[in-house]
Amino acid sequence: MLIETSEKINQIDSKNLTNEILSLKNELNAVILAHYYQESEIQDLADFVGDSLELARRASTTKADVIVFAGVHFMAETAKILNPNKLVLLPDLEAGCSLADDCPAEDFKNFRKNNPNHFAITYINCTAEVKAMSDLICTSSNAEKLINSIPLEKEILFSPDRNLGAYLMKKTGRKMTLWNGSCIVHEAFSERKIINLMLENPDAILIAHPECEDHILDKANFIGSTSALLKFVQQSPNKKFIVATEVGIIHQMIKFAPEKEFIAAPPEANCACNECPHMKKNTLEKLYLCMKNRSPEIILSEEIISKARIPIDKMLALS
């Protein structure tokens, strides 16, 4: 097979590159799934854009022969677990996740070993190996509901996001033992700068993802998953919003509510820290190359797929 490289497509403009990608999609009988945090040009050509739960649902029901996942590694792994006999492609294998990195499989194994009678509900932002050792997988969209489905007498381990876990403890009233992990994007928001934005924009309301720290969530008018935030801004009578989550979601907010104004919550540092560096590793060029070359491919062992599918299927059934 002739492997094309990025140098060969340097001169192709984005419009022609999009057309090439759509042509390859038909040739491969592929579906392109994209997360809300992807670059806007990738979101615009995807067959479906959603959050982790919505993308898992789409991956579980697709009739396509090839799944091209414009997201991060754990999301593509989930698609492979749900479609073990299909080719699952990720534009950049280094598109990881700080939460998944914070929870190595061997450490999680010891965490479970040290808490043998606990029920392990694990946020989907983790590796396939960690999923395989979990009792139930959740997303920010369904975590509250799933925690409420766990019998009251069961002690709970929640991994790997301590901020989401703490928020869910308040929401459900359930005491949980939390893994000490966090999202580098959602921990970067500046309370000081957000307060200044609120003072400068008294007609704006603050909306936030539950991966944010307590001092941000305490000031939010609405807290929800990316899909919940998107739905909220469409239905809210408010016209201006300060958005405390990864900035990529604002592209969809503008598409669905173009008459409204969205202000990205700023990080403490003078950087683009409200952008996920992992999500942004995927580019239009890499998307084209992975489809053209049928690589890089997500490969998992049969054992991991078999074990990890159990808590994922349970999540989908309960959702």
N, C-alpha and C positions, 0 to 999 in steps of 0.2 A: 504494500500500500504506500502511495506517495503521501508523505506527511507534510502538510503545509505549515509554515511558520508565520509568526507575526510580521516579519519583514516583508513577506509576499503580499500582505493586505494593507500595508501602510498607505497606499495611494487610493484605496477604495473609500468613498465618502459614506457617511452613515446611512443615507437613503438607499444606496446600492447594496450596502452591507445588510441592511434590513431585508431587502428583496432576496438576497442570497440565502439568508437564514430561513425565510419563509419557504423558499424553494426546497431547501434541504429538509425542512420539516415535512413537506409533502412526500419527498423521496423516501424518507426514513419511516413514515407514518409515526411521527413523533408528536408528543405534547410538550409544550414549554410551560413549566410552572415557575412562578416568580414570587418572591416575598415582597411585602410592602417596602422593605428597606433597600431594595435594589435601585440602581440608577433609573431615572425616569424613562430613558429610551428603551431599556430592557422591559420595564413594566408595560410600556405601550405596545410591545409586540407579543407579549406573552399570551397564551391561551387562557390562563387564569392567574390572577394576582390575589394573594390572601395572606392570612396569618398562619401560624404553625398548625392549628387545628384544621382550618379550611384546606390547607395544602395536603395534610395527611388524608383527609376525606377524599380529595380529588385523586390522590395517588392510589388510594385503595379501590377506586372504581373505574380508573381509566381503561379504555380499550386500545390505547396506543401500543405500538411495539417497543417504542423507545421513550423514556422519560428524560427530558433535559431539565435539570433542576437549577434554576438561577436563584441560589440561596447559599446557605452554608453547609458544611460537611454533615452535621448531624441530621439536617433535613433530608439531604439526599440519601443518607443511610436509612432513614425511616421509609423513604420511598422504595428502596431496595428490599427492605424487610417485608414490605407489603407486596412486592412484586419480584420475588426471587428469580424468576425465569426471564425477566426483561432486562434490557440494557438500560442502565441508569447512568447518566452523564452529569458531571459537575464541571463548569467551565474552568475553575481553579481549585485543585485539591487542597490548597493552603487556605482556602476560605473557611476558617474555623470558627470558634466561639470561645470567649473568655470563660463562660460558665462551664462548658464542657472541659476546657483545659484545667479548671479549678477542681475537677472531680475525677482524678485518675481511677481507672477500674480497680487496681490493686488496693488503693486506699478506701474505695467504696466497699470493697469486699470485707475489709477489716472493720469498717463502720457497721456493716450488717452483723458481722461476727460478734462485735462488742455489744450489740443490741438484739439478741436472738429472738426475742418475743415481739418485736415491733413490726408493724406493717409499713413497708417502704413505698411511699408514693413519690415518684420522681418526675420533676419537670422535664419536658421533652428536650430541653437544651442540654443534652448529655450524649455520650457516645453510645454506640450499639452495645458495647460490652456492659456498660452500666445499666442500660435498659434491660439486658438479659438477666440481671441480678435483682431487678425491681419487681414489686408486686403489682404496681399500677403506674401507668404514665399519665401525666396531665399536661395541659397547656394553661396559659394565663386566662384563656376564655372559659375553660371548664373546671378549673382547679377547685373553686369553692363548692360546686355541685358534687364533684367526686369525693372531696374530703367529707362532705356531709353524708355520703353513701357508706363510709367506713363505720362499722359498729363502734359504739361509744366505749366499749370495754377494751378496744384495741389501742395500744400505744402506737404513735405514728413517728416515722422518720420522714422528714421532707428535705429533698436535695434537688439541685445544688445551690439554689438562689436564696440567701438568707433574707433579703429584703422582701421578695415575694412571699416567702414563708412567714415572716413576721406580720405582713399585711393580712395573710389568710388566717393566721391565729386570731387576729382581732375580728375578722369578718365571721368566722365560724365558731369562735369560742373554744376551739380545740387546742390543747397544749400539744406541741410537736417538738421533737428534737431536730434542730436545723443543722444542715451542712453549712459550712462557712464559706460560701462562694458568692460571687457578685458579677454583674454585667459592667464592663468598663465604660460603656456609653451611659447607662442610666445612673451610674454613680458619679458622673462627671458634671452634672448640672449644678450651677451656682445658685445657692439660695439668695445670696446678696443681689446678684444680677436679676434674678427672677422678681424679687421684691421691687427693685427699681423699675423693671418693665411694667409691673402691675400699677405702680404709682404713676408712671408716664402714660399708661393706657387704662384708665379707670373703668372703661367700658368693656375691657377684655376679661375673659374668665380663663383660669388655669386648668388645663386637663393633663393628666399624667398616667403613665404606665406604672403598674404596681411593682415593677423592678426598681423603681426609684427609691431613694432613701426616705425614711420617715419624715424628715424635716421638709421635704418637697411634697410628699403626699398629704401632710397635715394642712398645707395651704391650697390644695387642689379642690376645685369645685366638682370635678368628676374624675374618677379613677377607673381605668379599664384596659383591656387588651387592645392591640392595634385595631382589630376589627370593631371592637366596641367604641373606641375613640372615633373611628371613621363614621360609624352610625350615629353617634351622639352629635357630632358637628352638623350632620345633615338635618337632624330633627330639632336641634336646639333653636330657640328664637334669637339667641345671641348672634351677633354679627362679627365678633372678633374673639380670637382664641390664642392663648399662649400654649404651645404644644411641647410638653416635656416627655418626648420619646425620640427615637431615631428620626432624623429629619426627612428620610425618604417617604414617610407616610404623608407628608404635606402635599406631595404631587397628586395623590389620590384625593385628598381633601379638596384641593382646588378644582379637580375634575368634577367632583360630585357636588360641590357648593361654591361655584365660581364667584358668587356675589358676596362671599364672606372673606374675612382677612385672617391669615394665619401667621403667627410669629413663632419662630423656632426658639425654644428655651435655650439660653446660652450656657456653655460650660464655664467653669471657673477660669481655666487657662485661656489664653488668646490663641485658640487652635480650632480645628474642625472636629473637636472631640464629641460633638453631638452627631457625628457620622460614624457608623460602624466600620472600622478599617477592614474587617473580614468580609462583610457584605460587599464593600466597594472593590474588593479584589476582582470580582466578576465584571467584565466589560463586554461591550458589543463584539469586539474583536475576538475575545476568548470564547464567547458564546458561539460565534461562527466556526472557530477552529475546532472546538470540541465536537460539534456536529459534523464537520467536514472529515475529521480524523477518527470519529467514533471513540474519542479518548479526551480526557481521562475518565475512566470508568470506576464506579463504586463496586468494590468486590468485598464480600463478607463470607465467612464460613457458614456452612449449612447449620452447624450447631448454634452459632450466635443468632442466625436468622430465626431458627426454630424457637429458641428461648426468648428472644426479644419480642417476637410477634405476640406472645401470650399477653403481656401487660398492655401492648398497643391495641390489640383487638378488644381487650376489656375496656379500655378507654373509649374507643369508638362506639362500642355497644352502649356504654353508660351515657355517652354524650348525645 
